[in-house]
Structure formats: C-alpha cells, structure tokens
Amino acid sequence: MQDEDCECKGFKLYGRVEIVTTNEDLRIKLVDDYEDLRVEIVKAPADECGEWEIVTSYPDFKVKFVDSYEDIKVKITGDYPGKK
C-alpha cells in the first residue's frame, strides 16, 4: 500500500467499488485489527480516502475478498475512514 497518496497498485482507495469473485483489481482481506485502511461505506459521493460507494456497474475499481495473499487489509468502520 502506498501511504502517501491513498493508492494501492495504482488505484485510488476511494470511490465507486464493485465486489467481484473474478477479474478483480485489488485483493482485500477483511480484518478487525492491524488494518492498512479503514473503510466507510457511503451512499455518494465517495471522494475521501477510505470512502467506498458499493456499486454493480461502472466502478472505479473492483475488489475480491480473500483470506490470504491480499493486496491490503481493510477494516469496515462507521467512522474515521482512511489510512491507519
């Protein structure tokens, strides 16, 4: 994860996000502790680091939830989204 600009593998970690099982842009491991990014699910607009609007079409990036070999570790939260 690139801390200085809220990006991972060239994708900004906010915006319109589609959850997929194949052809993902990022592999995400959901955790309760020791996260790289705190995510807040929002309606719109998702324009701050860690704010995700879940969509089924026209995403900014696609994520797949995994148990291992993740690109980043994410904690879903209701407050204080962003990098840890």
N, CA, C and O atoms as a CHARMM CRD file, in Angstrom:
* protein
*
  336
    1    1 MET  N      0.84100  -1.18200   0.00000 PROA 1      0.00000
    2    1 MET  CA     0.00000   0.00000   0.00000 PROA 1      0.00000
    3    1 MET  C      0.87700   1.23400   0.00000 PROA 1      0.00000
    4    1 MET  O      1.87300   1.29000   0.72200 PROA 1      0.00000
    5    2 GLN  N      0.52300   2.21400  -0.79300 PROA 2      0.00000
    6    2 GLN  CA     1.27000   3.44900  -0.87000 PROA 2      0.00000
    7    2 GLN  C      0.61200   4.46900   0.03800 PROA 2      0.00000
    8    2 GLN  O     -0.42700   5.02500  -0.31600 PROA 2      0.00000
    9    3 ASP  N      1.19000   4.72700   1.19700 PROA 3      0.00000
   10    3 ASP  CA     0.55400   5.55300   2.21300 PROA 3      0.00000
   11    3 ASP  C      0.41400   7.01600   1.81900 PROA 3      0.00000
   12    3 ASP  O     -0.56800   7.65600   2.19500 PROA 3      0.00000
   13    4 GLU  N      1.36200   7.55900   1.07800 PROA 4      0.00000
   14    4 GLU  CA     1.38900   8.99100   0.85000 PROA 4      0.00000
   15    4 GLU  C      0.22300   9.49900   0.00900 PROA 4      0.00000
   16    4 GLU  O     -0.11500  10.67800   0.11700 PROA 4      0.00000
   17    5 ASP  N     -0.40400   8.67900  -0.81400 PROA 5      0.00000
   18    5 ASP  CA    -1.43200   9.19400  -1.70700 PROA 5      0.00000
   19    5 ASP  C     -2.70500   8.35200  -1.73000 PROA 5      0.00000
   20    5 ASP  O     -3.49800   8.47300  -2.66400 PROA 5      0.00000
   21    6 CYS  N     -2.91500   7.51900  -0.74400 PROA 6      0.00000
   22    6 CYS  CA    -4.13000   6.71400  -0.64300 PROA 6      0.00000
   23    6 CYS  C     -4.36300   5.89700  -1.90700 PROA 6      0.00000
   24    6 CYS  O     -5.46200   5.89400  -2.46100 PROA 6      0.00000
   25    7 GLU  N     -3.34400   5.22000  -2.34900 PROA 7      0.00000
   26    7 GLU  CA    -3.42500   4.35500  -3.52300 PROA 7      0.00000
   27    7 GLU  C     -2.83400   2.98800  -3.21700 PROA 7      0.00000
   28    7 GLU  O     -2.03100   2.82500  -2.29800 PROA 7      0.00000
   29    8 CYS  N     -3.25200   2.01500  -4.01000 PROA 8      0.00000
   30    8 CYS  CA    -2.67000   0.68200  -3.96100 PROA 8      0.00000
   31    8 CYS  C     -2.66700   0.14100  -5.38500 PROA 8      0.00000
   32    8 CYS  O     -3.71100   0.08500  -6.03300 PROA 8      0.00000
   33    9 LYS  N     -1.52000  -0.24700  -5.86000 PROA 9      0.00000
   34    9 LYS  CA    -1.38100  -0.79400  -7.21100 PROA 9      0.00000
   35    9 LYS  C     -1.94800   0.15400  -8.26500 PROA 9      0.00000
   36    9 LYS  O     -2.49200  -0.29200  -9.27500 PROA 9      0.00000
   37   10 GLY  N     -1.82000   1.45900  -8.03100 PROA 10     0.00000
   38   10 GLY  CA    -2.28100   2.45000  -8.98400 PROA 10     0.00000
   39   10 GLY  C     -3.75100   2.81800  -8.88300 PROA 10     0.00000
   40   10 GLY  O     -4.22500   3.65800  -9.64800 PROA 10     0.00000
   41   11 PHE  N     -4.47700   2.21700  -7.96800 PROA 11     0.00000
   42   11 PHE  CA    -5.90700   2.51500  -7.79000 PROA 11     0.00000
   43   11 PHE  C     -6.09200   3.37800  -6.55000 PROA 11     0.00000
   44   11 PHE  O     -5.55900   3.05900  -5.48800 PROA 11     0.00000
   45   12 LYS  N     -6.84200   4.46500  -6.67700 PROA 12     0.00000
   46   12 LYS  CA    -7.17400   5.29700  -5.52700 PROA 12     0.00000
   47   12 LYS  C     -8.13900   4.51400  -4.63900 PROA 12     0.00000
   48   12 LYS  O     -9.07000   3.88200  -5.13700 PROA 12     0.00000
   49   13 LEU  N     -7.92200   4.55700  -3.35300 PROA 13     0.00000
   50   13 LEU  CA    -8.67700   3.73800  -2.40600 PROA 13     0.00000
   51   13 LEU  C     -9.94000   4.42900  -1.91100 PROA 13     0.00000
   52   13 LEU  O    -10.25900   4.39700  -0.72200 PROA 13     0.00000
   53   14 TYR  N    -10.64200   5.04500  -2.83200 PROA 14     0.00000
   54   14 TYR  CA   -11.94500   5.64000  -2.56300 PROA 14     0.00000
   55   14 TYR  C    -12.70300   5.71300  -3.87800 PROA 14     0.00000
   56   14 TYR  O    -12.12000   5.63900  -4.96000 PROA 14     0.00000
   57   15 GLY  N    -14.01000   5.85900  -3.75800 PROA 15     0.00000
   58   15 GLY  CA   -14.82400   5.97300  -4.96600 PROA 15     0.00000
   59   15 GLY  C    -15.82300   4.84800  -5.10500 PROA 15     0.00000
   60   15 GLY  O    -16.24300   4.23700  -4.12200 PROA 15     0.00000
   61   16 ARG  N    -16.19700   4.58300  -6.35300 PROA 16     0.00000
   62   16 ARG  CA   -17.19500   3.55700  -6.68900 PROA 16     0.00000
   63   16 ARG  C    -16.49900   2.20000  -6.74700 PROA 16     0.00000
   64   16 ARG  O    -15.56700   2.00200  -7.52500 PROA 16     0.00000
   65   17 VAL  N    -16.96600   1.26300  -5.90900 PROA 17     0.00000
   66   17 VAL  CA   -16.31300  -0.03900  -5.75600 PROA 17     0.00000
   67   17 VAL  C    -17.30200  -1.15200  -6.06500 PROA 17     0.00000
   68   17 VAL  O    -18.42300  -1.16700  -5.55600 PROA 17     0.00000
   69   18 GLU  N    -16.86700  -2.08600  -6.91000 PROA 18     0.00000
   70   18 GLU  CA   -17.68600  -3.26500  -7.20900 PROA 18     0.00000
   71   18 GLU  C    -17.02700  -4.47700  -6.55800 PROA 18     0.00000
   72   18 GLU  O    -15.81500  -4.66100  -6.66100 PROA 18     0.00000
   73   19 ILE  N    -17.82500  -5.29800  -5.89200 PROA 19     0.00000
   74   19 ILE  CA   -17.32700  -6.53300  -5.27700 PROA 19     0.00000
   75   19 ILE  C    -17.51600  -7.65900  -6.27800 PROA 19     0.00000
   76   19 ILE  O    -18.62700  -7.89300  -6.75400 PROA 19     0.00000
   77   20 VAL  N    -16.43100  -8.35900  -6.59700 PROA 20     0.00000
   78   20 VAL  CA   -16.46300  -9.40200  -7.61600 PROA 20     0.00000
   79   20 VAL  C    -15.81800 -10.67900  -7.08100 PROA 20     0.00000
   80   20 VAL  O    -15.19000 -10.67500  -6.02200 PROA 20     0.00000
   81   21 THR  N    -15.98200 -11.77200  -7.82900 PROA 21     0.00000
   82   21 THR  CA   -15.31800 -13.02800  -7.47400 PROA 21     0.00000
   83   21 THR  C    -14.18900 -13.36500  -8.44500 PROA 21     0.00000
   84   21 THR  O    -13.36400 -14.23200  -8.15800 PROA 21     0.00000
   85   22 THR  N    -14.14800 -12.68800  -9.58700 PROA 22     0.00000
   86   22 THR  CA   -13.06900 -12.87200 -10.56600 PROA 22     0.00000
   87   22 THR  C    -12.74100 -11.52500 -11.20400 PROA 22     0.00000
   88   22 THR  O    -13.51500 -10.57200 -11.11400 PROA 22     0.00000
   89   23 ASN  N    -11.58900 -11.47000 -11.84300 PROA 23     0.00000
   90   23 ASN  CA   -11.14400 -10.27400 -12.56800 PROA 23     0.00000
   91   23 ASN  C    -11.08500  -9.02600 -11.68200 PROA 23     0.00000
   92   23 ASN  O    -11.46600  -7.93500 -12.10500 PROA 23     0.00000
   93   24 GLU  N    -10.61100  -9.20100 -10.47000 PROA 24     0.00000
   94   24 GLU  CA   -10.51800  -8.10000  -9.52400 PROA 24     0.00000
   95   24 GLU  C     -9.31000  -7.21400  -9.82800 PROA 24     0.00000
   96   24 GLU  O     -8.34000  -7.64800 -10.44900 PROA 24     0.00000
   97   25 ASP  N     -9.39400  -5.96500  -9.37600 PROA 25     0.00000
   98   25 ASP  CA    -8.25600  -5.05500  -9.43300 PROA 25     0.00000
   99   25 ASP  C     -7.41900  -5.17700  -8.16000 PROA 25     0.00000
  100   25 ASP  O     -6.19100  -5.09900  -8.20800 PROA 25     0.00000
  101   26 LEU  N     -8.08900  -5.36900  -7.02500 PROA 26     0.00000
  102   26 LEU  CA    -7.41400  -5.48200  -5.73400 PROA 26     0.00000
  103   26 LEU  C     -7.97700  -6.65200  -4.94000 PROA 26     0.00000
  104   26 LEU  O     -9.17300  -6.93900  -4.97700 PROA 26     0.00000
  105   27 ARG  N     -7.07900  -7.31700  -4.22400 PROA 27     0.00000
  106   27 ARG  CA    -7.46800  -8.41900  -3.33900 PROA 27     0.00000
  107   27 ARG  C     -7.48500  -7.85400  -1.91800 PROA 27     0.00000
  108   27 ARG  O     -6.48000  -7.33300  -1.43400 PROA 27     0.00000
  109   28 ILE  N     -8.64800  -7.96500  -1.25200 PROA 28     0.00000
  110   28 ILE  CA    -8.87800  -7.34700   0.04900 PROA 28     0.00000
  111   28 ILE  C     -9.08800  -8.41600   1.10900 PROA 28     0.00000
  112   28 ILE  O     -9.86900  -9.34900   0.92300 PROA 28     0.00000
  113   29 LYS  N     -8.37800  -8.26800   2.22500 PROA 29     0.00000
  114   29 LYS  CA    -8.62800  -9.13300   3.38100 PROA 29     0.00000
  115   29 LYS  C     -9.31800  -8.28300   4.43700 PROA 29     0.00000
  116   29 LYS  O     -8.78200  -7.25900   4.85800 PROA 29     0.00000
  117   30 LEU  N    -10.50300  -8.70000   4.86700 PROA 30     0.00000
  118   30 LEU  CA   -11.22200  -8.00700   5.93400 PROA 30     0.00000
  119   30 LEU  C    -10.65600  -8.43500   7.27800 PROA 30     0.00000
  120   30 LEU  O    -10.51700  -9.62700   7.55000 PROA 30     0.00000
  121   31 VAL  N    -10.33000  -7.45800   8.11900 PROA 31     0.00000
  122   31 VAL  CA    -9.74100  -7.73100   9.42700 PROA 31     0.00000
  123   31 VAL  C    -10.41800  -6.87000  10.48600 PROA 31     0.00000
  124   31 VAL  O    -11.08800  -5.88600  10.17100 PROA 31     0.00000
  125   32 ASP  N    -10.23300  -7.25400  11.74300 PROA 32     0.00000
  126   32 ASP  CA   -10.72500  -6.46900  12.86900 PROA 32     0.00000
  127   32 ASP  C     -9.62300  -5.61100  13.48500 PROA 32     0.00000
  128   32 ASP  O     -9.91000  -4.61000  14.14200 PROA 32     0.00000
  129   33 ASP  N     -8.37200  -5.99700  13.27700 PROA 33     0.00000
  130   33 ASP  CA    -7.21900  -5.29500  13.83700 PROA 33     0.00000
  131   33 ASP  C     -6.08800  -5.26300  12.82400 PROA 33     0.00000
  132   33 ASP  O     -6.04800  -6.06100  11.88800 PROA 33     0.00000
  133   34 TYR  N     -5.17000  -4.32600  13.02800 PROA 34     0.00000
  134   34 TYR  CA    -3.94800  -4.22100  12.21400 PROA 34     0.00000
  135   34 TYR  C     -4.25000  -3.99300  10.73500 PROA 34     0.00000
  136   34 TYR  O     -3.58300  -4.55000   9.86300 PROA 34     0.00000
  137   35 GLU  N     -5.26400  -3.16700  10.46300 PROA 35     0.00000
  138   35 GLU  CA    -5.64800  -2.86700   9.09200 PROA 35     0.00000
  139   35 GLU  C     -4.68400  -1.86300   8.45600 PROA 35     0.00000
  140   35 GLU  O     -4.01100  -1.09800   9.14600 PROA 35     0.00000
  141   36 ASP  N     -4.63700  -1.88800   7.12200 PROA 36     0.00000
  142   36 ASP  CA    -3.91400  -0.87300   6.35400 PROA 36     0.00000
  143   36 ASP  C     -4.83000   0.30900   6.05300 PROA 36     0.00000
  144   36 ASP  O     -4.37000   1.44500   5.93500 PROA 36     0.00000
  145   37 LEU  N     -6.12900   0.03300   5.92800 PROA 37     0.00000
  146   37 LEU  CA    -7.09300   1.05500   5.53700 PROA 37     0.00000
  147   37 LEU  C     -8.40300   0.84400   6.27400 PROA 37     0.00000
  148   37 LEU  O     -8.90700  -0.27600   6.35500 PROA 37     0.00000
  149   38 ARG  N     -8.95300   1.93300   6.81500 PROA 38     0.00000
  150   38 ARG  CA   -10.28700   1.90300   7.41500 PROA 38     0.00000
  151   38 ARG  C    -11.26100   2.38500   6.35300 PROA 38     0.00000
  152   38 ARG  O    -11.06600   3.45200   5.77000 PROA 38     0.00000
  153   39 VAL  N    -12.31800   1.60200   6.09300 PROA 39     0.00000
  154   39 VAL  CA   -13.27600   1.90300   5.03100 PROA 39     0.00000
  155   39 VAL  C    -14.64400   2.19600   5.62700 PROA 39     0.00000
  156   39 VAL  O    -15.13900   1.46800   6.48800 PROA 39     0.00000
  157   40 GLU  N    -15.24000   3.27700   5.14900 PROA 40     0.00000
  158   40 GLU  CA   -16.61900   3.60000   5.48900 PROA 40     0.00000
  159   40 GLU  C    -17.44100   3.45200   4.21900 PROA 40     0.00000
  160   40 GLU  O    -17.09500   4.01800   3.18200 PROA 40     0.00000
  161   41 ILE  N    -18.53100   2.69000   4.29700 PROA 41     0.00000
  162   41 ILE  CA   -19.43300   2.52100   3.16000 PROA 41     0.00000
  163   41 ILE  C    -20.37400   3.72600   3.15000 PROA 41     0.00000
  164   41 ILE  O    -21.06300   3.98900   4.13500 PROA 41     0.00000
  165   42 VAL  N    -20.40000   4.45200   2.03500 PROA 42     0.00000
  166   42 VAL  CA   -21.21600   5.66000   1.91800 PROA 42     0.00000
  167   42 VAL  C    -22.15400   5.53600   0.73000 PROA 42     0.00000
  168   42 VAL  O    -21.96200   4.68500  -0.13900 PROA 42     0.00000
  169   43 LYS  N    -23.16200   6.38300   0.69900 PROA 43     0.00000
  170   43 LYS  CA   -24.10000   6.40100  -0.43300 PROA 43     0.00000
  171   43 LYS  C    -23.45400   7.09500  -1.61700 PROA 43     0.00000
  172   43 LYS  O    -23.33700   6.49600  -2.68600 PROA 43     0.00000
  173   44 ALA  N    -23.03500   8.33200  -1.46000 PROA 44     0.00000
  174   44 ALA  CA   -22.34500   9.09300  -2.50300 PROA 44     0.00000
  175   44 ALA  C    -22.17300  10.51100  -1.99500 PROA 44     0.00000
  176   44 ALA  O    -22.97300  10.91700  -1.15100 PROA 44     0.00000
  177   45 PRO  N    -21.25200  11.26300  -2.40800 PROA 45     0.00000
  178   45 PRO  CA   -20.08800  10.84900  -3.18300 PROA 45     0.00000
  179   45 PRO  C    -19.01900  10.25700  -2.27500 PROA 45     0.00000
  180   45 PRO  O    -18.91500  10.62400  -1.10500 PROA 45     0.00000
  181   46 ALA  N    -18.25000   9.36800  -2.80200 PROA 46     0.00000
  182   46 ALA  CA   -17.13400   8.75200  -2.07800 PROA 46     0.00000
  183   46 ALA  C    -15.85200   9.39400  -2.59800 PROA 46     0.00000
  184   46 ALA  O    -15.19800   8.86900  -3.49900 PROA 46     0.00000
  185   47 ASP  N    -15.50900  10.53300  -2.01800 PROA 47     0.00000
  186   47 ASP  CA   -14.38300  11.29000  -2.55100 PROA 47     0.00000
  187   47 ASP  C    -13.27100  11.55700  -1.54400 PROA 47     0.00000
  188   47 ASP  O    -12.39400  12.38500  -1.79200 PROA 47     0.00000
  189   48 GLU  N    -13.30100  10.86300  -0.41000 PROA 48     0.00000
  190   48 GLU  CA   -12.24400  10.96100   0.59100 PROA 48     0.00000
  191   48 GLU  C    -11.59700   9.59400   0.78200 PROA 48     0.00000
  192   48 GLU  O    -12.24200   8.56700   0.56800 PROA 48     0.00000
  193   49 CYS  N    -10.36500   9.57600   1.17100 PROA 49     0.00000
  194   49 CYS  CA    -9.62800   8.32500   1.37200 PROA 49     0.00000
  195   49 CYS  C    -10.41300   7.39100   2.28400 PROA 49     0.00000
  196   49 CYS  O    -10.78200   7.76600   3.39700 PROA 49     0.00000
  197   50 GLY  N    -10.66700   6.17300   1.80800 PROA 50     0.00000
  198   50 GLY  CA   -11.36300   5.17100   2.59700 PROA 50     0.00000
  199   50 GLY  C    -12.87600   5.18700   2.47000 PROA 50     0.00000
  200   50 GLY  O    -13.54200   4.34500   3.07400 PROA 50     0.00000
  201   51 GLU  N    -13.43800   6.10400   1.71400 PROA 51     0.00000
  202   51 GLU  CA   -14.88500   6.11600   1.49600 PROA 51     0.00000
  203   51 GLU  C    -15.20200   5.30200   0.24600 PROA 51     0.00000
  204   51 GLU  O    -14.67800   5.57800  -0.83300 PROA 51     0.00000
  205   52 TRP  N    -16.06200   4.30000   0.39900 PROA 52     0.00000
  206   52 TRP  CA   -16.43100   3.42500  -0.72100 PROA 52     0.00000
  207   52 TRP  C    -17.92800   3.48000  -0.93700 PROA 52     0.00000
  208   52 TRP  O    -18.71100   3.34200   0.00200 PROA 52     0.00000
  209   53 GLU  N    -18.31700   3.68400  -2.18600 PROA 53     0.00000
  210   53 GLU  CA   -19.70900   3.54700  -2.59700 PROA 53     0.00000
  211   53 GLU  C    -19.79800   2.21700  -3.33200 PROA 53     0.00000
  212   53 GLU  O    -19.16600   2.04700  -4.37400 PROA 53     0.00000
  213   54 ILE  N    -20.57300   1.27100  -2.80700 PROA 54     0.00000
  214   54 ILE  CA   -20.68400  -0.05200  -3.41100 PROA 54     0.00000
  215   54 ILE  C    -21.64300   0.02800  -4.60100 PROA 54     0.00000
  216   54 ILE  O    -22.77900   0.48200  -4.46300 PROA 54     0.00000
  217   55 VAL  N    -21.17600  -0.41700  -5.76800 PROA 55     0.00000
  218   55 VAL  CA   -21.96700  -0.34400  -7.00000 PROA 55     0.00000
  219   55 VAL  C    -21.92000  -1.68600  -7.72400 PROA 55     0.00000
  220   55 VAL  O    -21.10800  -2.55100  -7.39900 PROA 55     0.00000
  221   56 THR  N    -22.80100  -1.84600  -8.70700 PROA 56     0.00000
  222   56 THR  CA   -22.79500  -3.06000  -9.53000 PROA 56     0.00000
  223   56 THR  C    -22.41500  -2.75900 -10.97500 PROA 56     0.00000
  224   56 THR  O    -22.32100  -3.67200 -11.79500 PROA 56     0.00000
  225   57 SER  N    -22.19800  -1.48700 -11.29100 PROA 57     0.00000
  226   57 SER  CA   -21.75200  -1.13100 -12.64000 PROA 57     0.00000
  227   57 SER  C    -20.93600   0.15600 -12.59400 PROA 57     0.00000
  228   57 SER  O    -21.09000   0.97500 -11.68900 PROA 57     0.00000
  229   58 TYR  N    -20.07400   0.31400 -13.57800 PROA 58     0.00000
  230   58 TYR  CA   -19.21500   1.49100 -13.72300 PROA 58     0.00000
  231   58 TYR  C    -18.38500   1.80200 -12.47300 PROA 58     0.00000
  232   58 TYR  O    -18.40000   2.93300 -11.98700 PROA 58     0.00000
  233   59 PRO  N    -17.66100   0.80600 -11.95300 PROA 59     0.00000
  234   59 PRO  CA   -16.84500   1.05600 -10.76200 PROA 59     0.00000
  235   59 PRO  C    -15.54800   1.79400 -11.11800 PROA 59     0.00000
  236   59 PRO  O    -15.09300   1.78300 -12.26200 PROA 59     0.00000
  237   60 ASP  N    -14.97700   2.43100 -10.09900 PROA 60     0.00000
  238   60 ASP  CA   -13.62300   2.97800 -10.23100 PROA 60     0.00000
  239   60 ASP  C    -12.60500   1.84600 -10.11600 PROA 60     0.00000
  240   60 ASP  O    -11.55600   1.87300 -10.75900 PROA 60     0.00000
  241   61 PHE  N    -12.92700   0.84800  -9.28600 PROA 61     0.00000
  242   61 PHE  CA   -12.10300  -0.35100  -9.18500 PROA 61     0.00000
  243   61 PHE  C    -12.93500  -1.49600  -8.63000 PROA 61     0.00000
  244   61 PHE  O    -13.97500  -1.28100  -8.00800 PROA 61     0.00000
  245   62 LYS  N    -12.45900  -2.72700  -8.86400 PROA 62     0.00000
  246   62 LYS  CA   -13.16100  -3.93700  -8.42500 PROA 62     0.00000
  247   62 LYS  C    -12.32500  -4.63500  -7.36600 PROA 62     0.00000
  248   62 LYS  O    -11.10200  -4.71500  -7.48000 PROA 62     0.00000
  249   63 VAL  N    -12.99600  -5.14500  -6.32700 PROA 63     0.00000
  250   63 VAL  CA   -12.30200  -5.83800  -5.24900 PROA 63     0.00000
  251   63 VAL  C    -12.83800  -7.25400  -5.09600 PROA 63     0.00000
  252   63 VAL  O    -14.00700  -7.53700  -5.36100 PROA 63     0.00000
  253   64 LYS  N    -11.94900  -8.12500  -4.66200 PROA 64     0.00000
  254   64 LYS  CA   -12.30400  -9.50000  -4.30800 PROA 64     0.00000
  255   64 LYS  C    -11.86200  -9.70200  -2.86700 PROA 64     0.00000
  256   64 LYS  O    -10.73400  -9.36800  -2.50600 PROA 64     0.00000
  257   65 PHE  N    -12.75100 -10.24900  -2.04300 PROA 65     0.00000
  258   65 PHE  CA   -12.40400 -10.53400  -0.65500 PROA 65     0.00000
  259   65 PHE  C    -11.71900 -11.88400  -0.58200 PROA 65     0.00000
  260   65 PHE  O    -12.21000 -12.87200  -1.12700 PROA 65     0.00000
  261   66 VAL  N    -10.57400 -11.92000   0.10100 PROA 66     0.00000
  262   66 VAL  CA    -9.76500 -13.13200   0.19300 PROA 66     0.00000
  263   66 VAL  C     -9.34600 -13.35800   1.64800 PROA 66     0.00000
  264   66 VAL  O     -9.43200 -12.45900   2.48600 PROA 66     0.00000
  265   67 ASP  N     -8.89400 -14.58000   1.92100 PROA 67     0.00000
  266   67 ASP  CA    -8.37800 -14.91400   3.25300 PROA 67     0.00000
  267   67 ASP  C     -6.85800 -14.83700   3.32900 PROA 67     0.00000
  268   67 ASP  O     -6.28900 -14.77200   4.41800 PROA 67     0.00000
  269   68 SER  N     -6.20000 -14.84500   2.16400 PROA 68     0.00000
  270   68 SER  CA    -4.73900 -14.78200   2.13800 PROA 68     0.00000
  271   68 SER  C     -4.27800 -14.16800   0.81800 PROA 68     0.00000
  272   68 SER  O     -5.05700 -14.02600  -0.12500 PROA 68     0.00000
  273   69 TYR  N     -3.01000 -13.81200   0.77100 PROA 69     0.00000
  274   69 TYR  CA    -2.39600 -13.21000  -0.41900 PROA 69     0.00000
  275   69 TYR  C     -3.10100 -11.92300  -0.84200 PROA 69     0.00000
  276   69 TYR  O     -3.30500 -11.66800  -2.02900 PROA 69     0.00000
  277   70 GLU  N     -3.46700 -11.12100   0.15600 PROA 70     0.00000
  278   70 GLU  CA    -4.17200  -9.87000  -0.09400 PROA 70     0.00000
  279   70 GLU  C     -3.21000  -8.77500  -0.55000 PROA 70     0.00000
  280   70 GLU  O     -2.00600  -8.83800  -0.30400 PROA 70     0.00000
  281   71 ASP  N     -3.77500  -7.77200  -1.21900 PROA 71     0.00000
  282   71 ASP  CA    -3.02100  -6.56600  -1.54600 PROA 71     0.00000
  283   71 ASP  C     -3.03100  -5.61100  -0.35900 PROA 71     0.00000
  284   71 ASP  O     -2.01600  -4.98400  -0.05600 PROA 71     0.00000
  285   72 ILE  N     -4.18000  -5.50000   0.31900 PROA 72     0.00000
  286   72 ILE  CA    -4.29400  -4.66600   1.51800 PROA 72     0.00000
  287   72 ILE  C     -5.27400  -5.29700   2.50100 PROA 72     0.00000
  288   72 ILE  O     -6.13500  -6.09600   2.13200 PROA 72     0.00000
  289   73 LYS  N     -5.11300  -4.90800   3.77100 PROA 73     0.00000
  290   73 LYS  CA    -6.02400  -5.33600   4.82900 PROA 73     0.00000
  291   73 LYS  C     -6.95900  -4.17300   5.13800 PROA 73     0.00000
  292   73 LYS  O     -6.51500  -3.03900   5.31500 PROA 73     0.00000
  293   74 VAL  N     -8.26300  -4.46500   5.20200 PROA 74     0.00000
  294   74 VAL  CA    -9.28700  -3.43800   5.35800 PROA 74     0.00000
  295   74 VAL  C    -10.15400  -3.73800   6.56800 PROA 74     0.00000
  296   74 VAL  O    -10.51900  -4.88600   6.82300 PROA 74     0.00000
  297   75 LYS  N    -10.47400  -2.69200   7.30300 PROA 75     0.00000
  298   75 LYS  CA   -11.44700  -2.78600   8.38600 PROA 75     0.00000
  299   75 LYS  C    -12.63000  -1.90400   7.99600 PROA 75     0.00000
  300   75 LYS  O    -12.45300  -0.71900   7.71500 PROA 75     0.00000
  301   76 ILE  N    -13.83600  -2.47500   7.97600 PROA 76     0.00000
  302   76 ILE  CA   -15.04100  -1.71000   7.68900 PROA 76     0.00000
  303   76 ILE  C    -15.44100  -0.98000   8.97400 PROA 76     0.00000
  304   76 ILE  O    -15.55800  -1.59800  10.03200 PROA 76     0.00000
  305   77 THR  N    -15.64600   0.32200   8.87700 PROA 77     0.00000
  306   77 THR  CA   -15.93600   1.12900  10.03800 PROA 77     0.00000
  307   77 THR  C    -17.03700   2.12900   9.72600 PROA 77     0.00000
  308   77 THR  O    -17.30900   2.41800   8.56100 PROA 77     0.00000
  309   78 GLY  N    -17.65300   2.64400  10.74000 PROA 78     0.00000
  310   78 GLY  CA   -18.68000   3.65600  10.55600 PROA 78     0.00000
  311   78 GLY  C    -18.14600   5.06700  10.73500 PROA 78     0.00000
  312   78 GLY  O    -18.86900   6.04200  10.53000 PROA 78     0.00000
  313   79 ASP  N    -16.88900   5.17400  11.11500 PROA 79     0.00000
  314   79 ASP  CA   -16.30000   6.48600  11.33800 PROA 79     0.00000
  315   79 ASP  C    -14.79500   6.46700  11.08800 PROA 79     0.00000
  316   79 ASP  O    -14.16400   5.41000  11.09100 PROA 79     0.00000
  317   80 TYR  N    -14.24800   7.62100  10.87700 PROA 80     0.00000
  318   80 TYR  CA   -12.80300   7.81900  10.69200 PROA 80     0.00000
  319   80 TYR  C    -12.20100   6.94000   9.59500 PROA 80     0.00000
  320   80 TYR  O    -11.25800   6.19500   9.86200 PROA 80     0.00000
  321   81 PRO  N    -12.72600   7.00900   8.36000 PROA 81     0.00000
  322   81 PRO  CA   -12.11500   6.22700   7.29100 PROA 81     0.00000
  323   81 PRO  C    -10.75800   6.79600   6.93000 PROA 81     0.00000
  324   81 PRO  O    -10.45300   7.94900   7.23400 PROA 81     0.00000
  325   82 GLY  N     -9.94700   5.97700   6.27900 PROA 82     0.00000
  326   82 GLY  CA    -8.65200   6.43300   5.79100 PROA 82     0.00000
  327   82 GLY  C     -7.52600   5.51400   6.18300 PROA 82     0.00000
  328   82 GLY  O     -7.74300   4.42500   6.71500 PROA 82     0.00000
  329   83 LYS  N     -6.32400   5.96700   5.91400 PROA 83     0.00000
  330   83 LYS  CA    -5.14100   5.17600   6.21400 PROA 83     0.00000
  331   83 LYS  C     -4.88700   5.16800   7.70400 PROA 83     0.00000
  332   83 LYS  O     -5.19700   6.13000   8.40800 PROA 83     0.00000
  333   84 LYS  N     -4.33000   4.09100   8.16800 PROA 84     0.00000
  334   84 LYS  CA    -4.01400   3.98200   9.58800 PROA 84     0.00000
  335   84 LYS  C     -2.67900   4.62400   9.84800 PROA 84     0.00000
  336   84 LYS  O     -2.21600   4.64400  10.98900 PROA 84     0.00000
